């Protein structure tokens, strides 16, 4: 390739890169017009809109306090457990693994909490229902063993607390209930 061809090719390349950079900078520097339609629906202020609902959620602070109260109740009986607190949709808010809790307790606590909030009932009660409906245990993410309790606000479930690691589901559930009770203080 001769010198003239290299110079012309280099110049063309420099111009193309410069134009691309200028276009990208000017495109990102252009403010969006205020009249552009919003992607999200706006809620009416008059309260008559039937397209929206308001729900109650447990705060991370409340979930942490409940988890700590649960661990404290277990420690007072020299039990090594894990506690999980999930929101109304079964998403984990906080999980605390107590010192010395077994490795299986982490997932078990989360699944018990999910199960309790999903059915708005303690998991010990739900475990009794397996005799009439054994396929319940096949639902992904659930665990029908004692140790999970729902947290309610105005009669509706807003969270679940699950505990695993004590020698019995009754003890796990006792500690989970202590965590739920701490929220009403």
Secondary structure by P-SEA (a helix, b strand, c coil): ccaaaaaaaaaaaaaaaaaaaaaaaaaaaccccccccccbbbbbcccccccbbbbbbbcaaaaaaaaaaaaaaaaaacccbbbbbbcccccccbbbbccccccaaaaaaaaaaaaaaaacccaaaaaaaccccccccccccccccccbbbbbccccccbbbbbcccccaaaaaaaaaaaaaaaac
